[in-house]
C-alpha cells in the first residue's frame, strides 16, 4: 500500500527532499523587505553562483523552471532575431514554443526523441539562415538523453550566437560550466538536482549579456531581477518559505561539494544502467549520451505502463516516472539526482525486478 511518507521516490522531478529542507520552511511570517530577509537573499544568490559555477549574477524568480525559461527567452529575444531552437524532447520543444512568442523567425531543428542533437545540421542552419540566438535543453528528462552541450556551445560561439540553455536537470547533476563554455543564460528549477520544493527558478546571466537584455514583460523581466538582486531584494513579492528551503538545499550542496554531488549522481546512473543491462532491457538513448540524472528504459513488449507503475506504487511503495508525448506508454524513467542515495536505488531496482519477474 502506497505511503507517501516512506515511499522510495524516484521521479524524474520533483525529487526527494531532505528533512532539513522541509523543516526550513516552518517559519512565521516575516517582512520580505526587511534586513533579515535581505541577508537570506544575499546568501542564496552567493550559493546559487556556487551551484552554477559562475562569476556572473543570478536572477532568482518565484516560479517554476518554465518561468525561468520564459524569463530568459523573453528578456533576450527581439522580434527580428533569428532563433534556432534545437529539440529532441519535450523541454526543447517548450523552448521553441516560448521563442515563437517573442520572435517572428524561429527555426526548430528537431530530431527523434532519444537521439542527440545533430551538430552538422546545427552548423549548416546557423550559416545558411543567419541565426543569432540558439536555445537548447541540455538534459532532456523526457527521453533520458544528455545533449553534447560543450560542442553545441563551441559551434554557437564560433558564429557569434547568443545562447539560452535549459539546465534544469543538469546543473548540479551533470558537468556544465556556463562561464568556461560561454553560455549566456543558464536556467535551473529548484525541484531537480537541487532537491528543493518546486516553485523557484534561477537564471545565471553571463557578464557579456547583461547589456543586451530587454524588457518585454513585467513579472519575468530579467533586468528587473538583476537590478533588485544588487540590493539583495526581489522586484515582486517572493515565496518566502521557498527561499528558506532553497537556501538550505544549496547549503547542503556546498557541504557535499558540487563536484562530489555530480560524481555521486554519475555513480548512481552507472549502477542503474548496469541493472538494466542485467535485465536484458534497453535504454532509450545511445549509451554515450545517456543522462546521469534520469534513466529512460524501454518496456518489454508484454508490459503495460499503467499496470507496471500502479503495481510498483501500491505493492512496493516505489514511485517512478512514465513516458511523455510520443514515448507515453513506451518507456519508464528512474530519477537519480539530488539527494537520491544508494538505498533508494537498491530498493527501487529490487522492486522493479519483483514487478517484472526478472
VEXDREN-2710 file (C-alpha; in Angstrom, 1 decimal):
% VEXDREN-2710
k/r/px/py/pz
1/UNK/0.0/0.0/0.0
2/UNK/1.4/3.4/-1.0
3/UNK/2.6/5.6/1.8
4/UNK/4.0/8.9/0.6
5/UNK/6.0/9.5/3.8
6/UNK/8.0/6.3/3.4
7/UNK/7.9/5.7/-0.3
8/UNK/11.1/5.2/-2.5
9/UNK/10.7/8.3/-4.6
10/UNK/12.4/8.0/-7.9
11/UNK/10.6/10.5/-10.1
12/UNK/12.5/12.5/-12.8
13/UNK/11.4/15.5/-10.7
14/UNK/10.2/16.8/-8.3
15/UNK/12.7/14.7/-6.3
16/UNK/13.2/13.5/-2.8
17/UNK/13.8/16.3/-0.2
18/UNK/15.9/16.1/3.0
19/UNK/14.1/16.8/6.3
20/UNK/16.4/19.8/6.8
21/UNK/14.9/21.4/3.7
22/UNK/11.4/20.6/4.7
23/UNK/11.9/21.9/8.2
24/UNK/13.4/25.1/7.0
25/UNK/10.0/26.2/5.6
26/UNK/8.4/26.1/9.1
27/UNK/8.7/29.8/9.8
28/UNK/6.3/32.5/10.8
29/UNK/5.5/35.4/8.6
30/UNK/8.4/37.9/8.2
31/UNK/9.0/41.2/6.4
32/UNK/10.2/40.2/2.9
33/UNK/11.6/43.8/2.5
34/UNK/13.4/43.8/5.8
35/UNK/17.1/43.5/6.6
36/UNK/16.8/39.9/7.8
37/UNK/15.3/38.6/4.5
38/UNK/17.8/40.7/2.5
39/UNK/20.5/38.6/4.1
40/UNK/18.7/35.4/3.1
41/UNK/18.5/36.6/-0.5
42/UNK/22.2/37.6/-0.4
43/UNK/23.3/34.2/0.8
44/UNK/21.0/32.4/-1.6
45/UNK/22.5/34.2/-4.6
46/UNK/26.0/33.5/-3.5
47/UNK/25.2/29.9/-3.0
48/UNK/23.5/29.8/-6.5
49/UNK/26.7/31.1/-8.0
50/UNK/28.5/28.2/-6.5
51/UNK/25.8/25.8/-7.7
52/UNK/26.0/27.2/-11.3
53/UNK/29.8/27.5/-11.1
54/UNK/29.6/31.1/-12.4
55/UNK/31.0/34.5/-11.5
56/UNK/28.0/36.2/-13.1
57/UNK/24.8/37.4/-11.5
58/UNK/21.9/35.1/-10.7
59/UNK/18.3/36.1/-11.0
60/UNK/16.1/34.2/-8.5
61/UNK/12.4/34.0/-9.6
62/UNK/9.4/32.8/-7.7
63/UNK/8.0/30.5/-10.4
64/UNK/8.7/27.1/-11.9
65/UNK/11.5/26.1/-14.3
66/UNK/9.3/27.2/-17.2
67/UNK/9.1/30.7/-15.7
68/UNK/12.9/30.7/-15.8
69/UNK/12.8/29.6/-19.4
70/UNK/10.3/32.3/-20.4
71/UNK/12.1/34.9/-18.4
72/UNK/15.4/34.1/-20.2
73/UNK/14.0/34.0/-23.7
74/UNK/11.7/37.0/-23.4
75/UNK/14.4/39.1/-21.9
76/UNK/16.8/38.3/-24.8
77/UNK/14.9/37.7/-27.9
78/UNK/13.6/40.5/-30.1
79/UNK/11.0/40.4/-32.9
80/UNK/13.5/40.3/-35.7
81/UNK/16.1/37.9/-34.2
82/UNK/16.6/34.6/-35.9
83/UNK/16.3/31.9/-33.3
84/UNK/17.5/28.3/-33.8
85/UNK/15.7/26.0/-31.3
86/UNK/17.3/22.6/-31.0
87/UNK/14.8/20.0/-30.0
88/UNK/14.9/16.3/-29.2
89/UNK/12.3/16.1/-26.4
90/UNK/9.5/17.8/-24.6
91/UNK/11.5/20.5/-22.9
92/UNK/13.4/21.6/-26.1
93/UNK/10.0/21.8/-27.7
94/UNK/8.9/24.0/-24.9
95/UNK/11.8/26.4/-25.6
96/UNK/10.8/26.5/-29.2
97/UNK/7.2/27.3/-28.3
98/UNK/8.2/30.1/-26.0
99/UNK/10.7/31.5/-28.5
100/UNK/8.0/31.7/-31.2
101/UNK/6.0/34.1/-28.9
102/UNK/8.8/36.6/-29.0
103/UNK/10.4/36.2/-32.4
104/UNK/8.9/36.0/-35.9
105/UNK/11.9/33.9/-37.1
106/UNK/12.1/30.7/-35.1
107/UNK/13.7/27.7/-36.8
108/UNK/13.0/24.5/-35.0
109/UNK/15.6/21.8/-35.7
110/UNK/14.1/18.6/-34.5
111/UNK/15.5/15.1/-34.2
112/UNK/13.8/12.0/-32.9
113/UNK/13.2/11.9/-29.2
114/UNK/16.1/9.9/-27.7
115/UNK/18.6/10.9/-30.4
116/UNK/21.3/13.5/-29.8
117/UNK/21.3/16.9/-31.5
118/UNK/22.7/16.8/-35.0
119/UNK/25.8/19.1/-34.8
120/UNK/26.4/19.2/-38.5
121/UNK/22.8/20.2/-39.2
122/UNK/23.0/22.8/-36.5
123/UNK/26.1/24.5/-38.0
124/UNK/24.6/24.3/-41.5
125/UNK/21.4/26.0/-40.3
126/UNK/23.3/28.8/-38.5
127/UNK/25.4/29.7/-41.5
128/UNK/22.5/29.5/-44.1
129/UNK/19.9/31.2/-42.0
130/UNK/22.0/33.9/-40.3
131/UNK/21.0/32.6/-36.8
132/UNK/21.9/34.9/-33.9
133/UNK/20.3/33.1/-30.9
134/UNK/20.4/29.4/-30.1
135/UNK/18.2/27.7/-27.5
136/UNK/18.7/24.1/-26.3
137/UNK/17.8/21.8/-23.4
138/UNK/21.0/20.3/-22.1
139/UNK/19.5/17.3/-20.4
140/UNK/16.2/16.0/-21.8
141/UNK/14.4/14.2/-18.9
142/UNK/11.6/13.3/-21.3
143/UNK/13.9/10.9/-23.1
144/UNK/16.8/10.4/-20.7
145/UNK/19.4/12.0/-23.0
146/UNK/22.2/14.5/-22.2
147/UNK/22.9/16.5/-25.3
148/UNK/26.6/17.3/-26.2
149/UNK/26.3/20.9/-24.8
150/UNK/30.0/21.7/-24.8
151/UNK/30.2/21.0/-28.6
152/UNK/26.9/22.9/-29.2
153/UNK/28.3/25.9/-27.4
154/UNK/31.5/25.8/-29.5
155/UNK/29.5/26.0/-32.7
156/UNK/27.2/28.7/-31.4
157/UNK/30.2/30.8/-30.2
158/UNK/32.1/30.2/-33.5
159/UNK/29.3/32.2/-35.3
160/UNK/28.7/34.8/-32.5
161/UNK/25.3/33.4/-31.5
162/UNK/23.8/34.2/-28.1
163/UNK/22.8/31.1/-26.2
164/UNK/19.9/30.1/-23.8
165/UNK/20.3/26.8/-22.1
166/UNK/17.7/24.8/-20.1
167/UNK/20.0/23.3/-17.4
168/UNK/17.1/22.5/-15.2
169/UNK/18.0/18.8/-14.8
170/UNK/21.8/19.1/-15.5
171/UNK/23.1/21.9/-13.2
172/UNK/24.2/20.2/-10.0
173/UNK/24.0/16.7/-11.5
174/UNK/25.9/16.8/-14.8
175/UNK/29.0/18.8/-15.7
176/UNK/28.0/22.2/-17.1
177/UNK/30.4/25.2/-16.9
178/UNK/28.5/28.3/-18.1
179/UNK/31.5/30.7/-17.9
180/UNK/34.0/28.4/-19.4
181/UNK/31.7/27.2/-22.2
182/UNK/30.3/30.7/-22.9
183/UNK/26.7/30.1/-22.1
184/UNK/24.8/33.5/-21.9
185/UNK/21.7/32.4/-20.0
186/UNK/21.5/29.2/-18.0
187/UNK/18.3/28.1/-16.2
188/UNK/17.6/25.8/-13.3
189/UNK/14.5/24.8/-11.3
190/UNK/14.5/24.2/-7.6
191/UNK/12.9/20.7/-7.7
192/UNK/15.5/18.8/-9.6
193/UNK/19.2/18.4/-8.9
194/UNK/19.0/20.9/-6.0
195/UNK/16.4/18.7/-4.2
196/UNK/14.2/21.6/-3.0
197/UNK/10.4/22.1/-3.5
198/UNK/9.1/23.3/-6.9
199/UNK/8.5/27.0/-7.2
200/UNK/11.8/28.7/-7.6
201/UNK/13.7/29.2/-10.9
202/UNK/17.2/30.8/-11.2
203/UNK/18.9/32.2/-14.2
204/UNK/22.6/32.6/-14.4
205/UNK/23.4/35.6/-16.5
206/UNK/26.8/36.0/-18.2
207/UNK/28.6/39.3/-17.8
208/UNK/28.6/39.7/-21.6
209/UNK/24.9/39.5/-22.0
210/UNK/23.6/41.9/-19.3
211/UNK/23.5/45.0/-21.5
212/UNK/21.7/43.0/-24.3
213/UNK/18.6/42.3/-22.2
214/UNK/15.3/44.0/-23.0
215/UNK/12.1/44.4/-21.1
216/UNK/9.2/42.7/-22.9
217/UNK/7.2/41.8/-19.9
218/UNK/6.7/42.7/-16.3
219/UNK/6.9/39.9/-13.8
220/UNK/9.5/37.9/-15.7
221/UNK/11.9/40.7/-16.7
222/UNK/15.4/39.6/-16.0
223/UNK/16.5/43.2/-16.0
224/UNK/14.2/43.9/-13.0
225/UNK/15.5/40.8/-11.2
226/UNK/19.2/41.7/-11.8
227/UNK/18.6/45.3/-10.6
228/UNK/16.8/44.1/-7.5
229/UNK/19.5/41.5/-6.6
230/UNK/22.1/44.2/-6.5
231/UNK/20.3/45.4/-3.4
232/UNK/19.6/41.9/-2.1
233/UNK/15.9/42.3/-3.0
234/UNK/13.3/40.9/-5.4
235/UNK/11.2/43.1/-7.8
236/UNK/8.0/41.3/-6.7
237/UNK/6.7/39.5/-3.6
238/UNK/8.8/36.3/-3.3
239/UNK/7.7/33.0/-1.9
240/UNK/9.5/33.4/1.5
241/UNK/9.2/29.8/2.7
242/UNK/10.6/28.5/-0.7
243/UNK/13.6/30.9/-0.3
244/UNK/14.4/29.3/3.0
245/UNK/14.1/25.8/1.5
246/UNK/16.3/26.6/-1.5
247/UNK/18.9/28.2/0.8
248/UNK/19.0/25.1/2.9
249/UNK/19.3/22.8/-0.1
250/UNK/22.1/25.0/-1.5
251/UNK/23.9/24.8/1.8
252/UNK/23.7/21.0/1.6
253/UNK/25.2/21.1/-1.9
254/UNK/28.1/23.3/-0.6
255/UNK/28.6/20.9/2.3
256/UNK/28.8/17.9/0.0
257/UNK/30.7/19.7/-2.7
258/UNK/29.4/20.3/-6.2
259/UNK/32.0/18.0/-7.8
260/UNK/31.2/15.2/-5.3
261/UNK/27.4/15.6/-6.0
262/UNK/28.0/15.3/-9.7
263/UNK/30.3/12.3/-9.1
264/UNK/27.8/10.6/-6.9
265/UNK/25.0/11.1/-9.4
266/UNK/27.1/9.6/-12.1
267/UNK/27.8/6.5/-9.9
268/UNK/24.0/6.0/-9.3
269/UNK/23.3/6.4/-13.0
270/UNK/26.0/3.8/-13.9
271/UNK/24.6/1.3/-11.4
272/UNK/21.1/1.8/-12.8
273/UNK/22.3/1.2/-16.3
274/UNK/24.2/-1.9/-15.2
275/UNK/20.9/-3.3/-13.8
276/UNK/19.1/-2.5/-17.0
277/UNK/21.7/-4.5/-18.9
278/UNK/21.4/-7.4/-16.5
279/UNK/17.6/-7.4/-17.1
280/UNK/18.2/-7.6/-20.8
281/UNK/16.2/-4.4/-21.3
282/UNK/17.1/-1.4/-23.4
283/UNK/17.9/2.2/-22.5
284/UNK/16.3/4.6/-24.9
285/UNK/19.2/6.9/-25.9
286/UNK/22.6/5.7/-27.2
287/UNK/24.7/4.8/-24.1
288/UNK/27.3/7.5/-24.8
289/UNK/24.5/10.1/-24.5
290/UNK/22.6/8.6/-21.6
291/UNK/21.7/11.1/-18.9
292/UNK/23.3/10.8/-15.4
293/UNK/20.2/12.3/-13.7
294/UNK/17.5/10.2/-15.2
295/UNK/17.4/6.8/-17.0
296/UNK/14.8/6.1/-19.6
297/UNK/14.1/2.4/-20.1
298/UNK/12.1/0.8/-22.9
299/UNK/9.3/-1.5/-21.8
300/UNK/9.3/-5.2/-22.8
301/UNK/6.5/-5.7/-25.4
302/UNK/4.3/-7.5/-22.9
303/UNK/4.3/-4.9/-20.1
304/UNK/1.6/-2.3/-19.8
305/UNK/2.7/1.0/-18.4
306/UNK/-0.3/1.7/-16.2
307/UNK/-0.2/-1.8/-14.7
308/UNK/3.5/-1.6/-14.1
309/UNK/3.6/1.8/-12.4
310/UNK/0.5/1.1/-10.3
311/UNK/1.9/-2.2/-9.1
312/UNK/5.2/-0.5/-8.2
313/UNK/3.3/2.1/-6.3
314/UNK/0.7/0.0/-4.5
315/UNK/2.7/-3.2/-3.9
316/UNK/6.2/-2.0/-3.5
317/UNK/5.7/1.7/-2.4
318/UNK/8.1/2.9/-5.2
319/UNK/7.4/5.9/-7.5
320/UNK/8.9/6.2/-11.0
321/UNK/8.0/8.3/-14.0
322/UNK/6.3/7.3/-17.2
323/UNK/6.9/8.5/-20.7
324/UNK/5.7/11.8/-22.2
325/UNK/4.5/12.7/-25.7
326/UNK/5.3/10.1/-28.3
327/UNK/7.0/8.0/-25.7
328/UNK/4.0/7.7/-23.4
329/UNK/3.4/4.0/-22.6
330/UNK/6.7/3.0/-24.2
331/UNK/9.2/3.8/-21.5
332/UNK/9.5/4.3/-17.8
333/UNK/12.1/6.7/-16.2
334/UNK/14.1/6.4/-13.0
335/UNK/15.3/9.6/-11.5
336/UNK/18.7/9.5/-9.6
337/UNK/19.5/13.2/-9.0
338/UNK/19.6/15.5/-6.0
339/UNK/20.0/13.7/-2.7
340/UNK/18.9/10.3/-4.1
341/UNK/21.2/7.7/-2.4
342/UNK/22.2/4.1/-2.8
343/UNK/19.5/2.8/-0.6
344/UNK/16.9/4.5/-2.8
345/UNK/18.3/2.9/-6.0
346/UNK/18.7/-0.5/-4.4
347/UNK/15.1/-0.5/-3.2
348/UNK/13.8/0.8/-6.5
349/UNK/15.7/-1.7/-8.6
350/UNK/14.7/-4.6/-6.4
351/UNK/11.0/-3.6/-6.7
352/UNK/11.3/-3.3/-10.5
353/UNK/12.8/-6.8/-10.6
354/UNK/10.0/-8.1/-8.5
355/UNK/7.3/-6.4/-10.5
356/UNK/8.6/-7.6/-13.9
357/UNK/9.6/-11.0/-12.6
358/UNK/13.2/-10.5/-13.7
END
